[in-house]
């Protein structure tokens, strides 16, 4: 910054110049009153609580159904209502923060989330808990993007990578421990306590946010204006995202487009979401700032985060599902297999955050995708029905390693070239893309496993017939061993047929899991190549682009 110097020339001219042009002064960048790390821990705690609730209720659904007199199929709406409401509010965070102010909006979301958690825990009917879960999801939808935006503005640009590492720990580890924690609480206490545990955490977070968090000048300038509600955009968003979420949740159960209900949902989702983009593009004060996607780097970062959501939840669903359905693991034991990966992320996230100050984000992203692709390939080579607890834990650790180098740099590079006042919109859209990717990833892998299991079962069944010598020898040998246990010849033969058929199903399902990991391997490989198309950033410069 150039310094102003006083000369000995014409003072009248100097006075005129001073009156026309204000003197250049050093303007100190805005800094929060309290330690940024203290603020970061507080907002991350609130985000952790919300992300945890996306998965903590999964294992408790049978207990919720039994306690409220509902079927297992009906109880899944407890999850669907939360995810749909959550996804609707996520991209609207910037609009709400402009109307209410970011701090007030964040606190309002905390209040809604905490109160609705109490209502969920005290619900006496299925309809009531579905309504309260939708309310909880709406309150939680503002916590994730606002927490990320607060971190982006609270920390100086050179420390933004570490700030996102703190947020990444909440966004990735919370859904990992959610099922295990939910299962433990349900088994030892009651399913209602998976909601009640939010209450003390929510109250504590609310008090700390009120005391510590403040809006930066650019957020304060944006807030408080009279902004008209975009009812048309809100209708498109609600119908489109709601229909998409229900379609993804119920698609495999209803045979996807073989069901008229799913087909109608797909049409509604497509029409409404396309109309939303067109409508918001031409509005002066849009509900969602879709014009941010004109920045190709931001669009690429969103695509990367979308696929990261697919990869995270795909592997998070597949490993426990494989161990529980085919290996006979309990929910708690399957959760322990995931715990090693969660612990690794606790170490990797800060490392990735530190590396962003030394290495271009796109190189870290490329390394993450390459590691993830290799990990998925390694899984296809080691996955079988005889893997031990140790091998399963190693597979999870290997899969998580690449994810540790994706979340932080992808979030960081999304801010390249973005003005500070757009941080709310950037955070909202990035979190929205990750959540939609998570829903699509879960639906994708469950569908692939079901369809590929049928394919492999048909193929393997061709080799199981009375005319096949190998099959006949296996059948006779197994029947003879069962006869030794005291079974009659006919019963032993029937039991032998049943056990061999069960083995075929197990093998076919295992092959389906391997096929699905192959798809993830190829997808991560494609992302590795696309990583180099991202814009270079200045290491340690936060949202600054590299020069030259």
C-alpha positions in Angstrom: 0.0 0.0 0.0 1.4 3.4 -1.0 2.0 5.9 1.8 0.8 9.5 1.6 3.6 12.1 2.0 3.3 15.8 2.7 5.1 18.1 0.4 6.2 21.7 0.8 4.5 22.9 -2.4 1.3 24.8 -2.8 -0.8 24.1 0.3 -3.9 25.4 -1.3 -3.6 22.9 -4.1 -2.8 20.2 -1.6 -5.9 21.1 0.4 -8.0 20.9 -2.7 -6.5 17.5 -3.6 -7.2 16.3 -0.1 -10.8 17.3 -0.3 -11.3 15.5 -3.6 -9.4 12.3 -2.9 -9.5 10.6 0.5 -6.0 9.7 1.8 -4.8 6.2 1.4 -4.7 4.4 4.7 -3.9 0.8 5.7 -7.2 -1.0 6.3 -6.9 -3.9 8.7 -8.7 -7.1 7.6 -11.7 -8.0 9.8 -11.0 -10.3 12.7 -13.4 -11.9 15.2 -13.2 -10.8 18.8 -12.6 -14.3 20.1 -10.1 -17.0 19.1 -11.1 -18.4 15.7 -10.4 -22.0 16.9 -12.9 -21.5 19.8 -15.5 -20.3 17.4 -14.6 -23.2 15.0 -15.2 -25.8 17.7 -18.5 -24.3 18.6 -20.0 -24.2 15.1 -18.4 -27.6 14.2 -20.2 -29.0 17.3 -23.5 -27.8 16.0 -22.8 -29.2 12.5 -21.7 -32.5 14.0 -24.9 -32.9 15.9 -26.9 -32.3 12.8 -24.9 -34.6 10.5 -25.0 -37.3 13.1 -28.8 -37.3 12.9 -28.7 -38.2 9.2 -27.6 -41.8 10.1 -28.2 -42.3 13.9 -31.8 -43.4 13.4 -31.1 -46.0 10.7 -30.6 -49.0 13.0 -33.4 -47.9 15.3 -36.2 -48.1 12.7 -37.5 -51.5 13.7 -37.7 -50.3 17.3 -39.5 -47.1 16.3 -41.9 -49.1 14.1 -42.6 -51.5 17.0 -43.0 -48.7 19.5 -45.4 -46.7 17.4 -47.4 -49.6 15.9 -46.1 -49.2 12.3 -44.7 -51.5 9.7 -41.0 -51.5 8.8 -41.7 -50.0 5.4 -43.7 -47.1 7.0 -41.0 -46.4 9.5 -38.5 -45.5 6.7 -40.4 -42.3 6.2 -38.7 -41.2 9.5 -35.5 -41.1 7.5 -37.0 -39.8 4.2 -38.8 -36.8 5.8 -35.6 -35.7 7.5 -33.5 -36.0 4.4 -36.0 -34.3 2.2 -36.5 -31.3 4.5 -32.8 -31.1 5.1 -32.0 -31.0 1.3 -34.6 -28.3 0.7 -33.2 -25.9 3.2 -29.5 -26.4 2.4 -29.3 -24.3 -0.7 -31.5 -21.6 0.8 -29.1 -20.8 3.6 -27.7 -17.7 1.8 -31.2 -16.2 1.3 -32.2 -16.8 4.9 -29.0 -15.3 6.2 -29.6 -12.2 4.0 -33.0 -11.8 5.6 -32.2 -12.6 9.2 -28.5 -12.1 9.4 -26.2 -15.2 9.5 -25.8 -15.4 13.3 -29.5 -15.1 13.9 -30.3 -17.6 11.2 -27.7 -20.0 12.7 -29.2 -19.6 16.1 -32.8 -20.0 14.8 -31.8 -23.3 13.1 -30.3 -24.5 16.4 -33.5 -23.7 18.3 -35.7 -25.4 15.7 -33.4 -28.5 15.6 -33.2 -28.8 19.4 -37.0 -28.3 20.0 -37.9 -30.7 17.3 -35.5 -33.3 18.8 -37.5 -33.1 22.0 -40.8 -33.5 20.0 -39.3 -36.5 18.1 -38.4 -38.2 21.4 -41.9 -37.7 22.8 -43.8 -38.6 19.6 -46.7 -41.0 20.2 -47.6 -41.8 16.6 -45.9 -42.4 13.3 -47.5 -39.3 11.7 -46.2 -37.2 14.6 -42.6 -38.4 14.4 -42.6 -38.0 10.6 -43.8 -34.4 11.0 -41.3 -33.6 13.7 -38.4 -35.3 11.8 -39.2 -33.0 8.8 -39.1 -30.0 11.2 -35.8 -31.3 12.6 -34.4 -31.7 9.1 -35.4 -28.2 8.1 -33.7 -26.8 11.2 -30.6 -28.9 10.6 -30.5 -27.8 6.9 -29.2 -24.4 7.8 -26.5 -25.6 10.3 -24.1 -27.2 7.8 -23.7 -24.4 5.3 -23.7 -21.7 7.9 -21.1 -23.5 10.0 -18.8 -23.8 6.9 -19.4 -20.1 5.9 -18.6 -18.9 9.5 -15.4 -20.9 9.4 -14.5 -19.5 6.0 -14.9 -15.9 7.2 -13.6 -16.4 10.8 -10.2 -17.8 9.7 -7.7 -15.8 7.7 -7.2 -17.2 4.1 -3.9 -18.9 4.9 -5.6 -20.9 7.7 -8.8 -21.7 5.8 -7.6 -25.2 4.9 -7.3 -26.1 8.6 -10.7 -24.6 9.3 -12.2 -26.8 6.6 -10.4 -29.8 8.1 -12.2 -29.1 11.4 -15.5 -29.0 9.5 -14.6 -32.1 7.4 -14.2 -34.1 10.6 -17.8 -33.4 11.5 -19.2 -34.0 8.0 -17.4 -37.3 7.4 -17.0 -38.9 10.8 -20.5 -38.1 12.1 -22.3 -40.4 9.6 -19.7 -43.1 10.3 -20.3 -43.3 14.0 -24.0 -42.6 13.7 -25.3 -46.2 13.2 -23.0 -47.6 15.9 -24.0 -44.9 18.4 -27.7 -45.3 17.5 -27.5 -49.1 17.9 -25.8 -48.8 21.3 -28.3 -46.3 22.6 -31.3 -48.3 21.3 -30.0 -51.6 22.8 -29.1 -50.2 26.2 -31.8 -47.5 26.7 -34.6 -46.6 24.3 -34.8 -45.4 20.7 -36.2 -42.1 22.1 -32.8 -41.2 23.5 -31.2 -41.0 20.1 -33.2 -37.7 19.9 -33.0 -36.6 23.5 -29.2 -36.6 23.4 -29.4 -33.6 21.0 -31.0 -31.4 23.7 -28.0 -30.7 26.0 -25.7 -30.4 23.1 -28.1 -28.0 21.3 -28.6 -25.8 24.3 -24.8 -25.6 25.0 -24.1 -24.8 21.3 -26.8 -22.1 21.3 -25.4 -20.3 24.3 -21.8 -20.5 22.9 -22.9 -19.2 19.5 -24.7 -16.3 21.1 -21.6 -15.4 23.1 -18.8 -16.0 20.6 -20.0 -15.8 17.0 -20.4 -12.4 15.2 -21.2 -11.5 11.6 -18.4 -10.0 9.5 -19.0 -6.5 7.9 -20.0 -7.9 4.5 -22.5 -10.3 6.0 -24.0 -7.5 8.1 -24.3 -5.3 5.0 -26.1 -8.0 3.2 -28.6 -8.7 6.0 -31.5 -6.7 7.1 -32.8 -5.6 3.7 -36.3 -6.1 2.6 -36.1 -9.1 0.4 -39.3 -10.4 -1.1 -39.9 -14.1 -0.8 -39.5 -16.0 -4.0 -42.6 -18.2 -3.7 -42.3 -19.6 -7.2 -38.7 -20.6 -6.7 -39.5 -22.0 -3.3 -42.3 -24.1 -4.8 -40.0 -25.5 -7.5 -37.3 -26.3 -4.9 -39.6 -28.0 -2.5 -41.4 -30.1 -5.0 -38.3 -30.9 -7.0 -36.0 -31.9 -4.1 -38.8 -33.6 -2.2 -39.8 -35.7 -5.2 -36.1 -36.6 -5.9 -35.5 -37.6 -2.3 -38.6 -39.8 -2.1 -37.7 -41.4 -5.4 -34.2 -42.2 -4.3 -35.4 -43.6 -1.0 -38.2 -45.7 -2.4 -36.9 -46.5 -5.9 -35.3 -49.9 -5.3 -38.2 -51.0 -3.0 -40.8 -50.2 -5.8 -38.7 -51.5 -8.7 -37.7 -48.0 -9.9 -39.3 -47.1 -13.2 -41.4 -50.2 -13.3 -43.5 -48.3 -10.7 -45.9 -45.6 -11.9 -45.4 -43.8 -8.6 -41.6 -43.6 -9.0 -41.9 -42.6 -12.7 -44.2 -39.7 -11.7 -41.8 -38.6 -9.0 -38.9 -38.7 -11.5 -40.9 -36.5 -13.9 -41.9 -34.0 -11.2 -38.3 -33.8 -9.9 -36.8 -33.2 -13.4 -39.4 -30.6 -14.4 -39.3 -28.7 -11.1 -35.5 -28.7 -10.8 -34.9 -27.6 -14.4 -37.6 -24.9 -14.0 -35.9 -23.8 -10.7 -32.6 -23.2 -12.5 -34.3 -21.2 -15.3 -36.4 -19.2 -12.9 -33.6 -18.3 -10.5 -31.2 -17.4 -13.3 -33.3 -14.4 -14.4 -34.4 -13.1 -10.9 -32.8 -10.0 -9.5 -32.8 -11.4 -5.9 -32.8 -15.2 -6.4 -33.6 -17.7 -3.7 -30.5 -19.7 -4.9 -27.7 -18.0 -6.7 -27.4 -20.4 -9.6 -25.3 -17.9 -11.5 -22.3 -19.0 -9.4 -22.1 -22.0 -11.7 -20.9 -19.7 -14.5 -17.6 -19.9 -12.7 -16.4 -23.2 -14.1 -14.1 -23.8 -11.2 -17.0 -23.6 -8.8 -19.0 -25.9 -11.0 -16.2 -28.4 -11.1 -15.8 -28.3 -7.3 -19.5 -29.0 -6.9 -19.2 -31.9 -9.3 -16.3 -33.2 -7.2 -18.2 -32.8 -4.0 -21.2 -34.5 -5.5 -19.1 -37.6 -6.3 -17.4 -37.4 -2.9 -20.8 -37.8 -1.3 -21.5 -40.8 -3.5 -18.2 -42.4 -2.6 -18.4 -41.7 1.1 -21.9 -43.0 1.6 -21.6 -45.9 -0.9 -18.7 -47.4 1.0 -20.3 -46.5 4.4 -23.4 -48.5 3.4 -21.7 -51.4 1.7 -19.2 -52.6 4.3 -21.6 -52.9 7.2 -24.3 -54.4 4.9 -21.9 -57.0 3.6 -20.7 -58.0 7.1 -24.2 -58.1 8.6 -26.1 -59.9 5.8 -23.5 -62.3 4.6 -21.0 -62.7 7.5 -23.4 -62.6 10.4 -21.9 -59.6 12.2 -24.0 -57.6 14.7 -24.6 -53.9 14.1 -22.2 -53.1 16.9 -19.4 -55.3 15.5 -19.9 -54.0 12.0 -19.7 -50.5 13.4 -16.4 -51.3 15.0 -15.0 -52.2 11.6 -15.8 -48.7 10.5 -14.2 -47.1 13.5 -10.7 -47.6 12.3 -11.4 -45.4 9.2 -13.0 -42.7 11.5 -9.8 -42.6 13.6 -7.7 -42.3 10.5 -9.7 -39.3 9.4 -9.0 -37.6 12.7 -5.3 -37.5 11.7 -5.7 -37.1 8.0 -8.0 -34.1 8.0 -5.5 -31.7 9.8 -2.7 -33.0 7.6 -4.7 -32.3 4.5 -5.5 -28.8 5.9 -1.9 -28.1 6.6 -0.8 -29.3 3.1 -3.2 -26.8 1.4 -0.9 -24.0 2.5 2.0 -25.7 0.7 0.5 -27.6 -2.2 -2.0 -26.6 -4.9 -5.5 -27.9 -4.0 -6.0 -29.6 -7.3 -2.9 -31.8 -6.8 -4.2 -32.9 -3.4 -7.6 -33.6 -5.0 -5.9 -35.7 -7.7 -3.9 -37.6 -5.1 -7.1 -38.3 -3.1 -9.0 -39.6 -6.2 -6.1 -41.8 -7.2 -5.8 -43.2 -3.7 -9.5 -43.9 -3.6 -9.5 -45.6 -7.0 -6.6 -47.9 -5.9 -8.5 -48.6 -2.6 -11.6 -49.7 -4.5 -9.6 -51.9 -6.8 -7.8 -53.4 -3.8 -11.2 -54.1 -2.2 -12.3 -56.0 -5.3 -9.3 -58.3 -4.9 -9.7 -59.0 -1.2 -13.5 -59.2 -0.7 -14.9 -62.7 -0.1 -17.0 -64.6 2.4 -13.9 -65.7 4.4 -12.5 -62.3 5.3 -11.6 -61.7 8.9 -12.5 -58.8 11.1 -8.9 -57.5 10.7 -9.1 -57.7 6.8 -12.5 -55.9 6.8 -11.1 -53.2 9.0 -8.0 -52.8 6.8 -10.3 -52.5 3.7 -12.2 -49.7 5.4 -9.0 -47.8 6.4 -7.7 -48.1 2.9 -11.0 -46.7 1.5 -11.0 -43.8 3.9 -7.4 -42.7 3.2 -8.3 -41.1 -0.2 -11.4 -39.4 1.3 -9.1 -37.6 3.7 -7.5 -35.7 0.9 -10.7 -34.7 -0.9 -13.0 -32.9 1.4 -10.8 -30.1 2.5 -9.1 -29.1 -0.8 -12.4 -29.4 -2.7 -14.1 -27.0 -0.3 -11.1 -24.7 -0.5 -10.9 -24.6 -4.3 -14.7 -23.8 -4.5 -13.8 -20.3 -3.0 -11.2 -19.5 -5.7 -12.2 -16.2 -7.3 -15.3 -15.8 -5.1 -15.9 -12.5 -3.2 -16.4 -12.8 0.6 -20.1 -11.9 0.4 -20.7 -15.1 -1.6 -19.4 -17.4 1.1 -22.9 -18.3 2.4 -24.1 -19.2 -1.1 -20.9 -21.2 -1.8 -21.3 -23.2 1.4 -25.0 -23.8 0.9 -24.6 -25.2 -2.6 -21.5 -27.3 -1.8 -23.3 -29.0 1.1 -26.4 -29.5 -1.0 -24.4 -31.2 -3.7 -22.7 -33.5 -1.1 -26.0 -34.4 0.5 -27.7 -35.2 -2.8 -24.6 -37.2 -3.8 -25.0 -39.2 -0.6 -28.6 -40.0 -1.3 -27.9 -41.0 -4.9 -24.8 -43.1 -3.8 -26.9 -45.0 -1.3 -29.6 -45.7 -3.8 -27.1 -46.6 -6.5 -25.2 -49.2 -4.6 -28.3 -50.9 -3.2 -29.7 -51.1 -6.7 -26.5 -52.4 -8.2 -26.1 -55.0 -5.5 -29.7 -56.2 -6.0 -29.5 -56.3 -9.8 -26.1 -57.8 -10.0 -26.9 -60.4 -7.4 -29.8 -61.6 -9.6 -27.5 -61.7 -12.6 -24.8 -63.8 -10.9 -27.4 -66.0 -9.3 -28.8 -66.9 -12.7 -25.3 -67.6 -14.1 -24.2 -69.7 -11.1 -27.5 -71.7 -11.1 -26.7 -73.0 -14.6 -24.0 -75.1 -13.0 -26.3 -76.5 -10.3 -28.3 -79.4 -11.7 -28.6 -83.1 -11.0 -26.8 -83.7 -14.3 -23.7 -81.9 -13.2 -21.1 -84.4 -11.8 -19.4 -81.8 -9.5 -22.7 -80.7 -8.0 -23.9 -84.3 -7.5 -20.7 -85.2 -5.6 -21.1 -82.1 -3.4 -24.7 -82.8 -2.7 -24.1 -86.5 -1.8 -21.1 -85.6 0.4 -23.1 -82.9 2.3 -26.2 -85.2 2.7 -24.0 -87.9 4.0 -22.5 -85.6 6.7 -26.0 -84.5 7.7 -27.1 -88.1 7.9 -24.4 -88.8 10.5 -26.0 -86.1 12.7 -29.1 -88.2 12.8 -31.2 -86.8 10.0 -33.2 -89.1 7.7 -32.0 -89.6 4.2 -34.7 -87.5 2.6 -34.4 -84.7 5.2 -30.6 -84.7 4.9 -30.9 -84.4 1.1 -33.4 -81.5 1.3 -31.1 -79.8 3.9 -28.1 -80.3 1.5 -30.0 -78.7 -1.3 -31.0 -75.7 0.9 -27.4 -75.2 2.1 -26.0 -75.3 -1.4 -28.6 -72.9 -2.6 -27.7 -70.6 0.3 -24.1 -70.8 -0.7 -24.9 -69.9 -4.3 -26.8 -66.8 -3.1 -23.9 -65.8 -0.9 -21.4 -66.2 -3.8 -23.7 -64.3 -6.2 -24.2 -61.5 -3.7 -20.4 -61.3 -3.0 -19.8 -61.0 -6.8 -22.4 -58.2 -6.9 -20.5 -56.3 -4.2 -17.3 -56.7 -6.1 -19.0 -55.4 -9.3 -20.2 -52.4 -7.3 -16.7 -51.6 -6.0 -15.4 -51.8 -9.6 -17.9 -49.1 -10.5 -16.6 -46.9 -7.7 -13.0 -47.6 -8.8 -13.7 -46.5 -12.3 -15.6 -43.4 -11.1 -12.8 -42.3 -8.8 -10.3 -42.9 -11.7 -12.4 -40.5 -14.0 -12.4 -37.9 -11.2 -8.6 -38.2 -11.0 -8.3 -37.2 -14.6 -10.8 -34.3 -14.2 -8.9 -32.9 -11.2 -6.3 -31.3 -13.4 -9.0 -29.2 -15.1 -9.6 -27.3 -11.9 -8.2 -23.8 -11.7 -4.9 -23.4 -9.8 -5.1 -21.7 -6.4 -2.4 -19.9 -4.5 -1.3 -22.3 -1.7 -2.1 -20.6 1.7 -4.1 -17.9 -0.1 -7.6 -19.2 0.8 -9.7 -18.1 -2.2 -7.0 -16.5 -4.2 -6.2 -17.8 -7.7 -2.6 -18.6 -8.6 -0.9 -15.9 -10.8 0.6 -17.0 -14.0 
